[in-house]
């Protein structure tokens, strides 16, 4: 099936690894097949994946251009209703068996996943599920060339510590968008560090965890003050941000 897309969603559709893990998670879903919500449906590709498993899919998209593409792409599917609406403004009158919400970004910093899910999961049936289930966030000390916040896309940096998991978020839990953690990192070699690398792994379901992909949570590089370290040193840092408020909300410091 050929999909009509916006330029942004055209790039998303080219990331076949990202599509494959979502397809696999949806394909493995095994429960009653009454109603699913696809929140932030974009071009409608995940609603298309859902169409053979559910009696009804409600697909919400706030962007007018993306909504028009999804409406056209899914017009022949009688069990899919595409609606141009902000999730936070939509009146859900029924509860769903499954919520699909693919508005993901590294550490959920630059996406509205948290407020959307905190609102929408009130309309999830008891025992209902969310795809993806959650995220796992890790951090490493690095020396990076560009001393400003940027994504790991064709840039040079050197890793100077073990990778530490600093948070795991289950989307079925109530999530506070204000995040703060004190993290202890162990140096693996001598050198100069000036930043942190955050990596987010996506837990699609109990069986599938996806690593970073070009259009799914590319690692994020964040400045720290420059510091000389030696192998086996322990470096304590504080990391703060507000999920959904963008990379401008990120703060780091040594402790």
Residue, then its C-alpha position, 0 to 999 in steps of 0.5 A: x500500500x502506497x502512503x500519501x505523507x508530509x515530508x516529515x512522515x515520508x522520512x519516518x516511513x523510510x525508517x523501516x526498522x522503526x516500522x518493523x518493531x511497531x508492526x511486530x508489537x501490534x502483530x503480537x498483541x493478543x486480546x479481545x479486538x474491540x477498540x484501539x486508539x492511535x494517538x498522533x497517528x501521522x500518516x496512518x501507518x500504525x492504524x493500518x497495522x491495527x486494522x486487521x486486529x480491531x473492530x474499530x480504531x479511532x485515530x487522532x492527529x492534531x496537524x491538519x496536513x498529516x490528518x488529511x494524508x491519513x484521511x486519504x490513506x485510510x479512506x477504504x477502511x470502514x473500521x478506522x475513524x480519523x479525527x483532526x484533534x488534539x488528544x487533550x481536547x478530545x472527548x473519549x466516550x468509550x474505553x479502549x483495549x489498546x492505546x498506540x502512541x508513537x510520539x516518542x523522543x529521546x528521554x521524552x524531552x521534546x515530545x508531548x507523550x507524557x501529558x497525552x498518555x496521562x490524559x488518555x489512559x483514563x480511557x483505557x479498559x482495566x487490563x488494557x495495554x499501551x504500545x509502546x509499554x515504556x522507555x529505558x533511559x541510560x547515560x554516559x560521560x563523553x567528550x564531544x566536539x560541539x558544546x551545545x545540546x544536539x542529537x547524535x547524527x553524523x557527529x564525533x564524540x568519545x565515550x569515557x564511562x560505563x553506560x548507566x540506566x538512570x530511569x525506566x518509565x512504564x506508560x501505564x504508571x502515572x508519570x511526573x513530567x519533571x525529572x531529576x536524578x543524581x547519577x554516579x558514573x565510573x570512568x573507563x579511561x583517562x581524559x577530558x569530559x565535557x558532556x553527557x550522552x543520553x540513550x533511550x531504548x523503547x520497550x514495545x511489549x514484554x518481548x521487544x526492546x528497540x534500540x535507537x534508530x534514525x527516526x526513533x530516539x537518536x541519542x542526545x548529547x548534552x554539555x557539561x563543564x569540562x573536567x579532567x578524569x582518570x580511569x576508575x574515577x567516580x563522577x557524580x552528576x545531576x540531570x534535570x529536565x521537563x518531559x514535553x518542554x523541549x531540550x531547553x529545559x535540560x540542566x546538568x551539573x557536577x555534584 
